[in-house]
Structures are given as C-alpha cells and as structure tokens.
Amino acid sequence: MAGFEAGFLGEAYLWVKALHVIAVIAWMAGMLYLPRLYVYHCEAEVGSKQSETFKVMERRLLRAIINPAMFVATILGLMMVAHLDAWDEGWMLAKFALFLAMGTIHGFLSRWRRHFAADQNRHSAKFYRCMNEVPTVIMIGIVILVIVKPF
C-alpha cells in the first residue's frame, strides 16, 4: 500500500480516506446522540411543546446529518476497499458485517423517529438508554478491525 499512496493516485486516495473519516465521525456523532434524544423525548408529555421540539430536533438530526453522513461514508468506504482490493480479507469481511449491523441500528433509529413523530412511541427511556450503547460497541469493533487488522 505504501507504493499505492505515492504520487497523484496516492494523494487522491488520502483525500478519499480523510473525507471518509470525517463522514464516519459525523455519522457516529448522530448515531450516539439520537437515542439520547429519544430518552428525553420519552419523558415529555405527548403533544407538549417539549415533545414537538424533540420531533423537530430528531428529524433534522436524522435527515440533515445522519443520513447524508452514512451515504458519504459508505460510498467513500467502498471506493477505498475497491482500490485496496481488500474484499476477501478477514478483517474487511468482519468490518463489513459490523457495518451492516450499524446500518441496521440506523434503520431502527429511523423507524423509532417515525413512531415518535406520530406520537406512537412503543419503548421506554431505559430501552433507549440501552440502545444508545449499541452504536458505541459496534464502532469500537470497526475501529479495532481497521487499525489492528487482527486477521
């Protein structure tokens, strides 16, 4: 990879890598904050000004930050994997599995936002406190796989 990172192609790769990391940070910031908003939203009375404010905050966070950041991180990540030809490496397969798990959590967060928007939340604040930890655990696994490449 050292030879690949030399010259123009290497410079382009490094820009893709930097932008990927920025997108992942934005995605994870939102994924860690949205369940926390849900915890507080559970405590707000349905129809209250506070509840309506949480609805706006949750929608904006998801649509303006989390969704676009996930899209950019995914596209740039696929570009890097293609250039590195790492499709069949063990660490990459495990990372991809964790990426799919993160995407699944993202989908659940989106569904739960729709439930809150319709005043039909089905879960407790304790549930969302627990779910708040899931993206962190997945993120830790991904970072270890990418940096350490244990297999």
N, C-alpha and C positions, 0 to 999 in steps of 0.2 A: 504494500500500500504506500510505502514511502516514495517509490518511484511514481506512482499514480498521482500523488499530491504535488508533484513538481510541475512547474510551468502553468500554462493557461488553464488546462483541464483541472489541475490541482487547485488553482485559485477559485474556479467556478465551484468545485466540489466543496471547498471550505466555506464559500458563501451559502451554498445549499445547507450544509451542516449547521452553520450559525443560525440561519433562519429557521431551520427545523427545531433547534434547541429553544429559540425564542417562542415559537408556536407551541411547543410542548409545555413550556413554563406557563404560558397564558392558559392553555387547556387545563393544566393541573390546578392552577390558581382558582379557576372557575369550578372545577370538579370538587375542590375541597371547600369552597365557600357556599355553593348552592345547597348542599344538605344542611349546613348550619342555618341558612335562611329558613329552611323547612322546619327546623327545630323551633325557631322563634315564631314562625307562622302558625304552628300548632297551638301556640299559647294565645294567639289573637282571636278574638271573637269573630265569627263569620259575619261578614257584612260591615264590620267596623272599618274606620279609616285606616287603622293599622294593617288590617288584613288586605285591604285594597292596595296599600303601599307595597306590601310584600309581593303581591301579584305582579306589580309593575317591575319591581326590582328583579324578581325571578325571571320574568320574561326577557327583560333586557340583558341580563347576565347570560342567559342561555343563547339567545339569538344574536347578540352583538359580540360576545366574546367566546363562549364555549364552543358553539357550533363552527364558526369560522376558524378558530384555532385548531380544532380537531381536523378539519378538512385540510388546512395547510400542512399541519404536522404529518398527516397521512400521505399526502402527495409527495412532500419532500422526503419523507422516510422511505417511500417506495423507490424514489429516484436514487437515493443513496444505496439501497440494497441492490438495485439493478446494476449500478456502476461498480459496486464492490463484488458482485456475483456471489453473494452470501446466502442465497436462497436455501441451500441444503445444509448449512452449518447448524449444529445442535443448539448453540446459544441463540441463533436467529429464529429457529423454529419455536423455542421456548418463549422468546420475546414476542413473537407473533401471537402465540397463544395468550399471553398476558395482555397484549394489545387488544385482542378480541374480547377478553374479559373486561377491559376498561371500556371498550365500546358498548358492551352490554350494560354496564353500570350507567354509562351516558344515556342509553336508551331508557333505562328505568327512571333516571332523573328527569328526563323529558316527559315521560308518562305521568310521573307524580306532579310535575308542574301543571300539566293539563288538569289533573284532579283538583289541585288547589285552585286553579283558575275558575273551575266550575263549582267551587265550594263543596267538593266531594272527597276530601282527603280521607283516606282509609287507615292511616298509620299514626302511631303515637310519636311524641317528641323523642322518646327513648329509642324507638326504631330508627329514626333519622340520625340520632347520635351514633348509633352503631354503624349505620350505612356511611357516615362521614369518614369512618376509618378505612373502609374498603379501598377507595382510590389510593390512599397512602400506602397500604400494603402492596398493592399491585405496582405502584410507581417504584417502590423500593426494589421489588423483584426485577423490574425492567432495567433500572439503573445498574444493578449488580450484574445482570446478564450482559449489558452493553459494555461496561467498563472492564469487568473481570474476565468475561468470556470463559466461564468455567468448563465448558465442553463444546 
